[in-house]
Amino acid sequence: MTSWDQQVALFSLAESTYGPITTVIANAGISDTNVHEWTQENDDGELRKPSTKTLDVDVVGVVYSEHSGS
């Protein structure tokens, strides 16, 4: 999950429904793009903005899980 608000809401709902959370395994991960594509150019010759979707899910989602569940 890459939305802080949704992550916090999920943990709050889980705790209010089932009690304290004792274990979290943040194992979501995607492979949306590869490094090759980060340096490719658009039709006008300008560099294309790299996608951060993989970082958002694989890194930011884990950080959010760690902090919203504590």
LINCORJO-V324038 format. One record per backbone hydrogen bond with DSSP energy under -0.5 kcal/mol. CO is the residue of the C=O (numbers start at 1). NH is the residue of the N-H. E is the energy in kcal/mol with one decimal. If there is no record, write none. Layout:
# LINCORJO-V324038
CO&NH&E  CO&NH&E
This chain:
# LINCORJO-V324038
2&4&-0.6  3&7&-2.3  4&8&-2.7  5&9&-2.2  6&10&-2.3  7&11&-2.2  8&12&-2.5  9&13&-2.5  10&14&-2.5  11&15&-2.6  12&16&-2.4  13&17&-1.9  14&18&-3.2  14&19&-0.5  15&19&-1.7  20&22&-0.6  24&26&-0.6  25&27&-1.3  34&37&-1.1  34&38&-0.5  35&38&-1.1  35&39&-0.5  36&39&-1.3  37&40&-0.9  40&48&-2.6  42&45&-1.9  46&42&-3.4  52&56&-2.9  53&57&-2.2  54&58&-3.0  55&59&-2.4  55&60&-2.0  56&61&-1.7  59&63&-2.4  60&64&-2.8  61&65&-2.1  62&66&-2.4  63&67&-2.0  64&68&-2.9  65&69&-1.1  67&70&-0.8
